[in-house]
Amino acid sequence: MMELTARQQRFVEEYDVDLDGEQAAIRAGYSTRRAKATARALLQEPAISAAIEAGKAERSGRMKVDADWLLTRLAAEAEADLGDLYDENGDLLPIREWPAIWRQGLVTDLEISALYEGTGKERREIGHVKKVKFAERLRRLELIGKHIRINAFKEIVEHKGLSALAERLERAQKRNDERNDEHNDGEAE
């Protein structure tokens, strides 16, 4: 395998940061004007692609993140019970009491507004409005489906136009052959 130059190695390291080829090229010292084209060319180099893949594999091993981890995490997120966020009275539990799976990404936003009654010295807090925004759980099911290749989410594209085009070309060829035959018959008389 080809040895990488210092700048190419720096590109590989920078690409590993955010997987943005253009920015990696700029941070590695390549021309800002041509960064996008440079990144595209570098990413097509077998030695650079191999170095990037090796870096990903090393990082996955170090972080203990692999396909099994991801699939286990997606399954846990897909199966997380919304009821675990509420107490027996139907009130939202304090965040510290939520199961970790909810705290680590299934809840994307939480807005709490206090409700008051009265004015001035008579004003007192009477409750809270809590709005919880959840991550899209269907997306997790799609990712699981793609991982295990069940084709439940695969888009089907039919190419009806190709067979129709072939038939039209065949008919045109027959008409052309018939015209040639008529023309040749006319010359023979």
N, C-alpha and C positions, 0 to 999 in steps of 0.2 A: 504494500500500500504506500501511496505517495506521502511523504512527510509534509506537514503543514508549515507554512511560513508563520512567523510570529503574529502578523496581522490576521491571517486566516484563523489561527488559534484563538486570537482575541475575539474575532467574529463569532466563533463557536461558543465561547464563554458568554459573550453578550447576548447571543441568540437564546441561550439557556435561561436568561433572566426573564424575558417576557414573550418569547417566540415571535417577536416582531423583527423580521429580516431587515427592513429599511432602517429602523432605529439601531439595530445591532451593527449594521454596516457603518453608520455615522459614528457610533460610540467606539468602534474599532479603528476609526481614523480614515475611512474611505470618504471620497468626495460626497458632500451633501447633495449636490445637484444630481449625481448619478446613483445615489444610494439605493433606490428601488431596483434599478437594472442590475447593479452590482450584487445586491442581495439575491436576486433571482438567479444570476449566474453562479454565485457561490453555492447556493442551496442545491444546484444541479450537479455539483462536483461530487463524485463518489466518495472521495476521502473526507470531505467536509460533512456529507450526509452520514457517513459511518461514525465520525467523531461526535456528531450531534446525537445519534442513536445510542452510542456508547455512554454518553453523558446522561441521557434519559434513563437508561437501564441502571447505571450506577446510582443515580439519585433515587430511583424507585426502590432499589435494594436498601439504600441507606434509610429512606423514610418508611420502609416497609409498606409501600403503596404499590399494589399490583392489581390485576384484574379481579382476583378473589376479594381483596379488600374493598374495591370499588363496588362490586356486585353486592357484597354483604351490606355495605353502607346504603346503597340505593334501595335494597330490599327493606332495611330497617326504616328508612324514611318513608317508603311507600306504605308500610304497615303501621306507622306510628298512630296511636289513638288520640284523637282530639280531646277526648274526655279526660285525658291525663292532665290537662291544663286547668281543670275546674275542680272546685271543692264540691262537697255533697249538697250545698245550697245553690249550685250553679254559678258561683262567683269565680272570677278568674283568680287563680293562685298567684302569689308573689313569684316573680321570675326565678328567684333562687330555688324554688320548689318544683320548677318544671323539670321533666326528664331531659337529660342532656341532648338527646336527638332533636328536641324542639329548640333548644337554646343555640344549637350549632348550625342553624341554617334553615329550618323549616318555617320559622317566624321571621319575616323579612322587615317588619315594621310594627311598632307598638306606639300608639298615641293615647295618652291619658289626660283627660281634661277634668278639672274639678267643677262641681256644680254648687252654686251658692244660692241662698235664699235671704231676702231682706237687704237692707242698705245701711250704710254707716255702721254705728255700733251694734246694730241689730243683725248685721250680716253674719251668716254662719255657713260653714260648709255642710252640705247635706248629702253629698255622694260624689261619684266619679263616673265618667263615661270612658270606657276603655275600648279602643278600636285596635283590632289585631289583624295584620295582613299576613297571609300565609303564602309560602312558596308554592309554585304550581306542581302539584304532585303527579299529575298526568305525565309531565315531562320525565319524571323518574321511571315510570312504567315504560315509556317509549325507549329510554336508554337501556333498561333491562331487556326489553324485547329485541333491540338491535344487538345487544351483547350475546344473547343466546340464539339469535338468528331464527326467531319464530315466524318471521315474515308478516306478523300481524300489522306492522306499521310501514311496510314497504309499499311505496307508490308503484302502481301498475301503469305502464305506458304502453299503449298499443300502437303499432305502426300500420294502421289500415291503409294509409296513403300509398305505401310501397307496393302492395299487391294490386291496388287499383291502377297505379302507374304502370306496372308491368303489363297488365291487361290492355291498357290503352296503347302502349308501345307495340304490343303484339298485333292489335287490330290495325294500327297504322302501317306496320310492316306488311300485313296481308293486303291492304289497299294498294300500297306501293307496288307489291308483287303483281297484283291484278292489273294495275295500270301499265306496268312494264310488259306484261303478257299481251294486253290489248294493243299496245304500241308496236310490239314485235310482230303480232298477227297482221296489223295494218301494213307494215312494211313488206311482209311476205306476199301479199296479194298483188 
